Amino acid sequence: MLHPSGLQIAGVQDDNLVLKAYNMLSGMFPAKVPAMDIYLHKVLPMGAGLGGGSADGAFMLSLLNDYCSLGLSKHELIPLALQLGSDCPFFINNKPQVAKGRGEIMTDTALDLSGYSIQLLMPGLHVSTGKAFGTITPKPAPFDLNKLILLPITEWRDKISNDFEAPVFGQFPILAALKERLYSQGALYASMSGSGSAVYGIFPKGKKADIAEYTTLESYYQE
């Protein structure tokens, strides 16, 4: 049984990726995965493009694999995570990677942002992932992201883009204003996270933007 706490989780409980992960592995290993109470404390906001639900599902697979001694390798967990959702395989490895295909084809990257500060802005807006995907047409990227992310961050602005921004910014202009605010206040690079609605900026270490006038927003700052 799933016992949620923290932020309210909308929808039918059987659709929750944590419960789906449990049902998947208990069906595959009925003798090893017993009935159990599962407590999910939800902190990351939904509809933010931060992969909170995907991470929950992927980590549940990893947790059950360890707790129940199932002996599955990460190579074996990745296709199971893909059955939960396209973003889930990323969180099996849980480190900087470039993902292709549906999200299951991943390559490691030497990207290291430990020398910078990241400011993450989460407005009180919910962007439906499904609707966001319905506004774009998938196509091959005109650039090699593996190479671009190794360029100095100051060169990312004109070279790395998020296709979701145009339709989502059209629906929520405040997100476009937030991105520009981050740049005007010294961000080296700024973007919407995934399909939104979170927006982030990468700054020199110890710096951040002043967004005090956006009183409807919550601001999270990571040193």
Secondary structure, DSSP 8 states (H G I E B T S, - for coil): -EEEEES---S-GGG-HHHHHHHHHHHH-TTTS----EEEEE-S-TTSSS-HHHHHHHHHHHHHHHHTT----HHHHHHHHHHH-TTHHHHHH-SSEEEETTTTEEEE-----TTEEEEEEEES----HHHHHTT------SS-HHHHTTS-GGGTTTT---TTHHHHHHH-HHHHHHHHHHHHTT-SEEEE-TTSS-EEEEEETT-----TT-TTEEEEEE-
